[in-house]
Amino acid sequence: MWLLLIGAVCLAIISGCAEEGTGAGTTVEVSTQLTATTVRSTAVAPSPTPLSQSEIDSLTVTRVRILLSRLKLHPASDTASGGSDIKTGPFVAVFTAQTQQLALGSLPPGTYRWMKLEFHRLTDAEAARSANDTLLRDFATPERYNLLIEGTVYVGDSAVAFLYQTGVTANVALQLEPPVEVSSQSLLRLLLQFDPAQAFVVAGNLVDPRREAHRSLIDRNLRNALKALKRTP
């Protein structure tokens, strides 16, 4: 009798532990991708602006790299505080034509409307540690760039490779529309996209990323180039 009672108590304890374990948070996977690789001017007719005519015919982007310190999701009612960290760093978000995983984490059930990205510039100590790191060493330069765009510009029959480098201080909040509803023990798959056209087209005209005079125009566009959305299975 006592053995049966002890066995029943042990079974109840084990069952209770199993039920508590099944209440784990939702798994969230964040992937990255370029929306397109080729960019051309979209202007229909010349306009009386300094960028009324594009100096290049087109460009292609092969890879974008952004150095981040944090990626998190915020509930529908809050973007300034709280939220759930998905990944902390420093780490590099890499965008190519192929979809690739950036982060895999967990978050509590709820409704989420915002994905927040915190851009990062390496400190002196981090730069020293990253000098031989294959992922971080290109950001460990004296300029402390945190966004790198690689591609090719085309003018007539010529093709010239370019590397656009900049260091921006930004916390970018990307709206998920519609908000995503998250329940326990589910998989939430999100896609972080970078659209080169949003970065390099100004007033319908394609700007040359090799020209220093265009840097401020491109830098102002970078926030608009990022978009977050829920991936379909």
C-alpha positions as CSV (number, residue, x, y, z in Angstrom):
1,M,0.0,0.0,0.0
2,W,2.7,2.4,1.0
3,L,4.7,1.5,-2.1
4,L,1.7,2.3,-4.3
5,L,1.2,5.6,-2.6
6,I,4.8,6.6,-2.9
7,G,4.7,5.6,-6.6
8,A,1.6,7.7,-7.2
9,V,3.2,10.7,-5.5
10,C,6.4,10.3,-7.6
11,L,4.3,10.0,-10.8
12,A,2.3,13.2,-9.9
13,I,5.6,15.1,-9.3
14,I,7.1,13.9,-12.6
15,S,3.8,14.8,-14.4
16,G,3.8,18.2,-12.9
17,C,7.3,18.9,-14.0
18,A,6.5,17.8,-17.5
19,E,3.5,20.1,-17.7
20,E,5.6,23.0,-16.4
21,G,8.3,22.3,-19.1
22,T,5.7,22.4,-21.9
23,G,4.9,26.0,-21.0
24,A,8.1,27.2,-22.5
25,G,8.2,30.3,-24.6
26,T,7.7,30.6,-28.4
27,T,10.7,29.9,-30.6
28,V,11.4,32.8,-33.0
29,E,13.6,32.5,-36.1
30,V,14.8,35.7,-37.8
31,S,16.2,35.4,-41.3
32,T,17.7,38.0,-43.7
33,Q,17.5,38.6,-47.4
34,L,18.0,41.2,-50.1
35,T,14.7,42.1,-51.8
36,A,16.4,42.6,-55.1
37,T,20.0,42.8,-56.4
38,T,19.7,45.2,-59.4
39,V,18.7,48.8,-59.1
40,R,17.9,51.4,-61.9
41,S,16.6,54.9,-62.0
42,T,12.8,55.2,-61.8
43,A,12.6,58.9,-62.9
44,V,10.1,59.4,-65.8
45,A,11.4,62.8,-66.8
46,P,14.3,65.1,-65.7
47,S,13.6,67.5,-62.8
48,P,15.3,70.7,-61.9
49,T,17.4,69.2,-59.1
50,P,21.1,68.3,-58.7
51,L,20.1,64.7,-59.2
52,S,18.0,65.3,-62.3
53,Q,20.2,62.9,-64.3
54,S,21.8,59.7,-63.0
55,E,25.5,59.4,-63.5
56,I,25.4,55.6,-63.6
57,D,23.1,53.3,-65.6
58,S,22.4,50.7,-62.9
59,L,24.0,48.9,-60.0
60,T,23.9,45.5,-58.5
61,V,24.3,44.7,-54.8
62,T,25.8,41.4,-53.9
63,R,26.0,41.7,-50.1
64,V,25.0,44.0,-47.3
65,R,26.5,43.7,-43.8
66,I,25.2,45.5,-40.7
67,L,26.9,45.4,-37.3
68,L,24.3,45.2,-34.5
69,S,24.4,45.1,-30.8
70,R,20.9,43.9,-30.2
71,L,17.8,42.6,-32.0
72,K,14.6,42.5,-30.0
73,L,10.8,42.3,-30.4
74,H,8.5,44.8,-28.7
75,P,4.8,44.4,-27.9
76,A,2.2,46.4,-29.8
77,S,2.0,49.1,-27.1
78,D,5.7,49.8,-26.4
79,T,8.9,50.5,-28.4
80,A,10.9,52.5,-25.9
81,S,11.2,50.0,-23.0
82,G,10.8,46.3,-22.2
83,G,10.6,44.0,-25.1
84,S,12.3,40.6,-25.5
85,D,15.9,40.2,-26.7
86,I,16.3,37.7,-29.6
87,K,20.0,38.2,-30.0
88,T,22.7,40.4,-28.5
89,G,26.2,41.0,-29.7
90,P,28.0,42.5,-31.3
91,F,27.0,40.4,-34.3
92,V,26.6,40.9,-38.1
93,A,23.4,40.8,-40.1
94,V,24.3,39.6,-43.6
95,F,22.0,40.2,-46.5
96,T,22.4,38.3,-49.8
97,A,20.0,37.1,-52.5
98,Q,19.7,33.9,-50.6
99,T,17.7,33.7,-47.3
100,Q,19.9,32.9,-44.3
101,Q,19.3,32.6,-40.6
102,L,20.3,35.5,-38.5
103,A,19.0,34.6,-35.0
104,L,17.1,31.9,-33.2
105,G,15.7,32.7,-29.8
106,S,12.6,32.5,-27.6
107,L,10.0,35.0,-26.3
108,P,6.9,34.8,-24.1
109,P,3.4,34.5,-25.7
110,G,1.8,37.8,-26.6
111,T,1.2,40.3,-29.5
112,Y,4.3,41.9,-31.1
113,R,4.3,44.8,-33.5
114,W,7.9,46.0,-33.5
115,M,11.3,44.6,-34.4
116,K,14.0,46.8,-33.0
117,L,17.6,46.9,-34.3
118,E,20.4,48.6,-32.4
119,F,23.3,49.5,-34.7
120,H,26.7,49.1,-33.1
121,R,30.2,50.6,-33.5
122,L,33.0,48.6,-32.0
123,T,34.8,50.0,-29.0
124,D,38.6,50.0,-28.9
125,A,38.7,46.9,-26.9
126,E,36.2,45.1,-29.2
127,A,38.1,46.2,-32.2
128,A,41.4,44.8,-30.8
129,R,39.7,41.4,-30.1
130,S,38.1,41.4,-33.6
131,A,41.2,42.0,-35.7
132,N,41.4,38.3,-36.7
133,D,37.7,37.5,-36.6
134,T,36.4,36.7,-40.1
135,L,33.0,38.2,-39.3
136,L,34.0,41.3,-37.4
137,R,37.4,42.3,-38.7
138,D,36.0,44.5,-41.5
139,F,34.3,46.6,-38.8
140,A,37.5,46.9,-36.7
141,T,39.0,49.6,-38.8
142,P,40.0,53.1,-37.5
143,E,36.8,54.5,-39.0
144,R,34.6,52.0,-37.1
145,Y,32.1,51.6,-39.9
146,N,29.0,49.5,-39.1
147,L,27.3,49.1,-42.4
148,L,29.0,47.8,-45.6
149,I,27.4,47.4,-49.0
150,E,29.2,45.5,-51.8
151,G,28.3,45.6,-55.4
152,T,29.0,46.8,-59.0
153,V,28.1,50.0,-60.8
154,Y,27.5,50.0,-64.5
155,V,28.2,53.0,-66.8
156,G,27.9,52.2,-70.5
157,D,29.9,49.1,-71.2
158,S,32.0,49.4,-68.0
159,A,31.5,47.6,-64.7
160,V,33.2,48.8,-61.6
161,A,33.1,47.2,-58.2
162,F,32.2,49.4,-55.2
163,L,32.2,49.1,-51.4
164,Y,30.0,51.6,-49.6
165,Q,31.0,52.0,-46.0
166,T,29.4,54.2,-43.4
167,G,29.0,54.5,-39.6
168,V,25.5,55.4,-38.5
169,T,24.2,55.7,-35.0
170,A,20.7,54.4,-35.0
171,N,18.0,52.4,-33.2
172,V,15.7,51.3,-35.9
173,A,12.1,50.2,-35.0
174,L,10.5,48.2,-37.9
175,Q,6.7,47.8,-37.7
176,L,5.2,44.3,-38.2
177,E,2.0,44.9,-40.0
178,P,-0.3,43.2,-39.0
179,P,1.1,42.5,-35.5
180,V,2.0,38.9,-34.9
181,E,0.1,36.8,-32.4
182,V,2.4,34.4,-30.5
183,S,1.2,31.4,-28.5
184,S,3.2,29.0,-26.4
185,Q,5.0,26.1,-28.1
186,S,4.8,27.6,-31.6
187,L,7.4,28.7,-34.2
188,L,7.4,32.3,-35.3
189,R,9.4,32.9,-38.5
190,L,10.3,36.5,-39.3
191,L,12.2,37.9,-42.3
192,L,14.4,41.0,-42.2
193,Q,14.8,42.5,-45.6
194,F,17.1,45.1,-47.1
195,D,15.9,46.9,-50.3
196,P,18.9,48.4,-52.2
197,A,16.5,50.6,-54.3
198,Q,15.3,52.3,-51.1
199,A,19.0,53.1,-50.3
200,F,20.3,54.2,-53.7
201,V,17.3,55.9,-55.5
202,V,16.6,59.5,-54.6
203,A,13.8,61.4,-56.2
204,G,13.6,58.6,-58.8
205,N,17.3,59.0,-59.7
206,L,20.0,56.4,-59.0
207,V,22.9,57.9,-57.0
208,D,26.5,56.8,-57.3
209,P,27.7,55.1,-54.1
210,R,31.3,56.0,-55.0
211,R,30.7,59.7,-54.7
212,E,31.3,61.3,-51.3
213,A,28.8,64.0,-52.1
214,H,26.1,61.3,-52.2
215,R,26.9,59.9,-48.8
216,S,24.4,62.0,-46.8
217,L,21.6,61.1,-49.3
218,I,22.3,57.4,-49.0
219,D,22.7,57.5,-45.2
220,R,19.3,59.2,-44.8
221,N,17.7,56.4,-46.9
222,L,19.2,53.4,-45.0
223,R,16.4,53.2,-42.4
224,N,13.8,53.0,-45.2
225,A,15.7,50.2,-46.8
226,L,15.0,47.8,-43.9
227,K,11.7,46.0,-43.5
228,A,10.5,43.2,-41.2
229,L,7.6,40.8,-42.0
230,K,6.3,37.5,-41.0
231,R,7.4,34.6,-43.2
232,T,4.9,32.2,-44.6
233,P,5.7,28.5,-44.3
